[in-house]
Amino acid sequence: MKVMLSAILETVRVLVITVFFFVLASLVVTAFFEDKTNINYQALIENNSYLFFLRCLQALGILGFIYILYRNKYQFSGWYKGKRMQRLSKRTTRVLFSISLVYTLALYLVVWFMVSVNQL
């Protein structure tokens, strides 16, 4: 019973951490984007359907950062104490970080290119 309760509490904790960081990252990135380009972010996504795919990639990138943060730091400070708790290797961390960074920045690189060639 104790193991089940700690697993449920850890699941709730992971969900709270994920929602918190996802909302924080989305707000910061959207505000930065709108400040630098003077373009309404939501209207841009709605008017260009292919940018929705890039927005989904951005969400995956943010989730990748949250996964790295959880596996390398937050799993050791929770309620659940499992036998197989270990950090990601340095190589895995670097690869996941690189992929997450590319996914997160892809939308902004495409929009920056579109703005620079006056397609918006």
N, C-alpha and C positions, 0 to 999 in steps of 0.2 A: 504494500500500500504506500509506503514511504517513497519507493522508487517511482511509482506511478504519479504521485503528487509532485515530486520534484521534476519529472519529465513534463507534466502539464504546466507547471510554473515556468520552466525554461522555455517552453514553446510560446507562452504568452509574452515572456521577456523578449524573445527573438522577434516576435511580431511587433512589439512596441518599438524596439530599436530600429527595425526596418522601416516602419511607418515614419518615425521621427526623422531619420536620416534622409529618407526619400522625399519627404515634404520639404525639409530644409534645403536639400540640394536643388530641388525643382524651383523653389522660390528664389534662391540666390542666382541660379543660372538664368532663369527667365527675366529677373530684374536686370541682370547684367546685359543680357541680350537686348532688351527693349531700350536700355539706356544708351547703348553703343550704336544701335542701328535706327532708332526712332520708328520701328515697325512693330505693330501689334502682333505679338507672338501667336495668339490663338487664331486670329484672322488669317495669318500667313499659313498656318497648318491647315485650316479649313479650305482655303483657296487653292492649295497645291497638294493634291492627294498623295503624291509620292513622298512628301515630307512627313506624312504620318508614319510611314515605314521607318524613317530615320528617327522619329520621336520614340518609336518602340525600341529601336536599337539603343537610344539614349537611356531608356528605362532599364534595359538589360545591363548597360554599362554601370549605372548607379547601383544596381543590385550586385554586380560583380565587386564593386568597391565595398559594399556593406558585407558581402561574404568574406572578403579578405580581412576586413576589420574584425568581424566576429571570430573567424577561425584563428587569427593570430593574437587577439587580445581578449575579447569579451567572453569567450567560452570558459575562461579560467576564473571568472569572477561571478559565476552564476550559482544556481542552486544545485544543478545536476553535476555530480562527480562520477564520471564514467571511467572505465579502464582504458579506452582507446582515444582519449583526448590528447591531441598533439597539434602543434603548429604546422602550417603549410611550409614546405621546403622553400628555400630562397628562390630557387628556379621557378617553382610553381607560382609563387607570389609575384615574381617579375612578369611572367607570361600573362597571368590573369590581370595584373595591373595594366600592362600594355594594351591588352584586348579591351579592357574596360575603358581606358582612356580614349582609344580610337572610337569605340562605340559612342561614348559620351560626346566627343567633339565632332563627330561626323556631320550632324545636323548643322552645326554652326559653321563648319568649313564650307558646306554646300551653299548655305544662305549667304555667307561672306562672298563667295565666288559669284553668286547671282547678283548681289548688290554691286559688286565691282564691275560687272559687265552690263549693268543696268537692265536686267531682265525682270526686276520687280517693280 
